[in-house]
Amino acid sequence: MVNEDPNQQEGDDSSSSGPEDLSVIKVSKRRWAVVLVFSCSSMCNAFQWIQYGSINNIFMNFYGVSAFAIDWLSMCYMLTYIPLLPLSWLLEKFGLRTIALTGSVLNCLGAWVKLGSLKPNLFPVTVLGQVICSVAQVFILGMPSRIASVWFGPNEVSTACSIAVLGNQLGIAIGFLVPPVLVPNIQDRDKLAYHISIMFYIIGGVATLLFILVIIVFKEKPKHPPSRAQSQKPALTSSDALSAIIRLFKNLNFVLLVISYGLNAGALYALCTLLNRMVILHYPGEEVNAGRIGLTIIIAGILGTVITGIWLDKTKTYKETTLVVYIMTLVGMVVYTFTLNLGHLWVVFITTGTMGFFMTGYLPLGFEFAVELTYPEPEAVSASLLNVCPQVFGIMFTISQDQIIGKYGAMPANIFLCVFLTLGVVLTEAPRGGSGGGEPYQQSPLGPL
């Protein structure tokens, strides 16, 4: 008789490489170790994305380069993702262990390469290290949903995916908090190199430890599938992915969501990249508080993610919730824009926290809405396309804001983002009664709009 209990746990040895027994449904004890190690690896990679931007002015002085050059150390994460998007589908071909090892070793390698850039004339070396880390991100971003479905039972998938995604957000939060503490704003370049080396050694050591843990903990899959759906799930081939992409681009409602999602997430990327410059412009010498403000944005966003997720699970009101959160994001951005120059840091903390609550809280809503709009298309394909647009808009917004800040100041740069967030609200409000070809959507298991 087939065991249908997905909560029945198998021992650790059952996760070893061996033939998968599809007749038994069990969850492995190893599953929590797998998702926690991945979450920490994602956290390490996300930290390296923002570690330069959170102390932009200090790295400018150390390397003797422009603010725009330092901005590119963050933007390379966005730029690399676009042409290397097909690499994310290697997950289907080579499996979790191979992709996890690839992402982890690249993240580790990039961290150690940066240690070779501790002299002012070695800026190209730090660029190389950051580019290597950005390639690691391409492999890492596509893994959360796959880990959740391969290793966890049906009543644990959402929790597991949330833990996996949370690591990325925590990495950004730590990336805002730690660099300003470890690297003070001093003029002596020798002393500055010493402080930067401490940060680089710490992140290199953490990345190395996580790489070792990935080798030990990650297995391709458990001996037994954790759910009946997983035991019967066919692999996604390249031709399947290409066909799905073509169908998705014919889906007007999904295209509108991709653009509106990209505008929101792209604005968030630009804000995080340029936050240090904007705060220092109005509050000179407040590098540490600039990092704390970035931390506030991310922590408030994590809270927003949890609350909106719970609300969505209970109500299934995808479009209505998405629209309200998007409108509140715009309101928060407008208030932040016109209060940044008031001279009171506590006001900036409140306004950025409110804005982060809605702006970051919107991100998981976009993915849930995409599943609703595109069912029964493969989630991996719709999620990958949804991830590309923010990278494009993130680069566009960061470059544009950089130029506007240099010529006109922070307020016009933020008004620039407000205009595009307004466009995002309009696109979110656009009617979504069909797929663009006159046919209604096939109802997804998530529930009615």
Sequence and secondary structure as in RCSB ss.txt:
>XXXX:A:sequence
MVNEDPNQQEGDDSSSSGPEDLSVIKVSKRRWAVVLVFSCSSMCNAFQWIQYGSINNIFMNFYGVSAFAIDWLSM
CYMLTYIPLLPLSWLLEKFGLRTIALTGSVLNCLGAWVKLGSLKPNLFPVTVLGQVICSVAQVFILGMPSRIASV
WFGPNEVSTACSIAVLGNQLGIAIGFLVPPVLVPNIQDRDKLAYHISIMFYIIGGVATLLFILVIIVFKEKPKHP
PSRAQSQKPALTSSDALSAIIRLFKNLNFVLLVISYGLNAGALYALCTLLNRMVILHYPGEEVNAGRIGLTIIIA
GILGTVITGIWLDKTKTYKETTLVVYIMTLVGMVVYTFTLNLGHLWVVFITTGTMGFFMTGYLPLGFEFAVELTY
PEPEAVSASLLNVCPQVFGIMFTISQDQIIGKYGAMPANIFLCVFLTLGVVLTEAPRGGSGGGEPYQQSPLGPL
>XXXX:A:secstr
  B  TT EE GGGGSSS   TTB  EETTHHHHHHHHHHHHHHHHHHHHTTGGGHHHHHHHHT  HHHHHHHHH
HHHHHHTTTGGGGGHHHHH HHHHHHHHHHHHHHHHHHGGGG STT HHHHHHHHHHHHHHHHHHHT HHHHHHH
HS TTTHHHHHHHHHHHHHHHHHHHHHHHHHHS   S HHHHHHHHHHHHHHHHHHHHHHHHHHHHH  SS SS 
SSHHHHH     HHHHHHHHHHHHT HHHHHHHHHHHHHHHHHHHHHHHHHHHHHHHSTT HHHHHHHHHHHHHH
HHHHHHHHHHHHHHH  HHHHHHHHHHHHHHHHHHHHHHGGGS HHHHHHHHHHHHHHHHHHHHHHHHHHHHHHT
TS HHHHHHHHHHHHHHHHHHHHHHHHHHHHHH HHHHHHHHHHHHHHHHHHHHS  SSSSSS      TT   
